[in-house]
């Protein structure tokens, strides 16, 4: 009899504990340090840094930029100087990096900013997307554009749009960005803005100057460019070098100029100034 009573007592206590553990479980076990949503402005620093680091690295801006334009020479590992491009750089550093680390994050920034009602951040996100797409189409020609970054919609093999379609899409993005950046709704996180420190007016200048440059690049293939250039020229545009969209690097690792980090910190002395 005592065994039965003890058994029933244990069962009762166990049942009470089982039910009690579930009471307020979510509240007790919620991490107060983990944000439910990320403010859109916090994505900007990484987007800008990734863009600069990809294009200004020794493997891209050095081997395939400065060497091909004869600003640099190399005394070792000179394959790229002989136009033998590394497949890993083409596929991973540029293609994958631009889509994953710039465009995808900028799309996320736009969605977050839209939910916040922050038009200025939406404009900045569009400019960074437009710039990344312009780099990709100038390097590769036809690229995924209209369906890019839509994995959440089940599109895991986006179609390739023609370069003409990509340029037209970029122009539309930049026009929208110009309108958004002229708004007073929202703000740009100055600490995360590694280019203009939160200055929306300068972002608007970058937007229109970028469109002007891209219109010039397609002027031989596109009709009516002259009139479009006049429209853009009437908007805020770069007026001096102080308006340049340049990433402000720091003086020490891991946020120093990537070329400086490679050559000085990494002791990559095969790079030499060309005669």
C-alpha positions, 0 to 999 in steps of 0.5 A: 500500500505504501508503495502505491501511495509513494508512486502516486505522489511521485506521479502527481509531483511530476505532472505538476512540474511538467505543467509548471515548466511550460507556464511562461516558458517563452518569457523566461527563456527569451534572450533580452540581448537578441534583437527581434528585428534589425534596424535597417541602418545597421546593415549599411556599414557591412554593405559599403565595406564589402563593396570596397573590399571586393573591388579594391583588393589586390586580386581584383583592383590590383591584378585585374585593374592596375596591372591591366592598365599598366599602373602596376607590374609584378615580379612574381605570380604574374599570371593575371598580368599575362591575362590568365585570370583566376577562376576563383576570383571571377566566381567567388570574389566578384560574382558571389561577393557582389550578389551575396554580400552587397546586393542581397544585404541591400535588398534586406536593408530596403525591406527593413527600411520600408517597414520602418517608413525610412525613405532615406535608407530605402534610397541608399539601399537602392543606390548600392544595389544599382552600383553593384549591378552596374559593376556586374553587367559591365564585367559579365554582360548578361546577368541575373537581375529581375529575379536576383535575390528572390530565393524566398519566392522559390526562385533558386535559378534566376534567369539571365537578363540582357545587358540592355534590360539590366541597364534599364532596370538600374536607371529605374532604381536610380530614379526612385533613389533620387526621389527617396533621397530628396525626402525628409522621411527617416535618417541614415545612420552616420556611424554605419555610413562609411562614405558620407557619414549620414549625409543624404544630400551627398547620397543624392549627388552620388545617385545622379552622378552614377546615372549620368556616368552609366548613360554616357556608357550606353550612349552609343547604343541607346536613343534619346540619351542627350535629353536624359542627360540634361534631365539628370544634369539638372539634379544634384550631382558631384561638384568637387572631389569632396562629393566622391563616393569613397570608402573611408578606411582606417589606419590599422587592421582589420579596417585598413585599405585592403591593398595596404593590408595585403602588401604591407601586413601580408608582405606581398612584395611582388607588386611594383609600380610600373615604369 
